[in-house]
């Protein structure tokens, strides 16, 4: 008798049509894993890019956060996300109030 190549069962990654919301299975079979022991160099000449792409913006992410601790960065980014979501809500609400939606 032929033995299976994997010790994992062959259940599908997602089940549809059971009358319930689909549930994803994130347990990937071993066959999808591949260890790389080397790399292939991929060199793109600078001439392929526009000259503007070589300029570093005056205020960029890396300069803003280079001297901060991880928890400070997370707190700051979470605050920015909350402000962004809040502004999207008010933009949408103003369109509704103006009769655009």
QUINOR-V917991 format. One record per pair of residues at least 4 apart in sequence whose C-alpha atoms are under 6 Angstrom apart, sorted by the first residue. I is the first residue (numbers start at 1). J is the second residue. D is the distance in whole Angstrom. If there is no record, write none. Layout:
<<I J D> <I J D>>
//
This chain:
<<13 24 6> <13 25 5> <14 23 6> <14 24 5> <15 22 6> <16 22 6> <62 66 6> <74 78 6> <90 94 6> <95 100 5> <96 100 6> <96 101 5>>
//
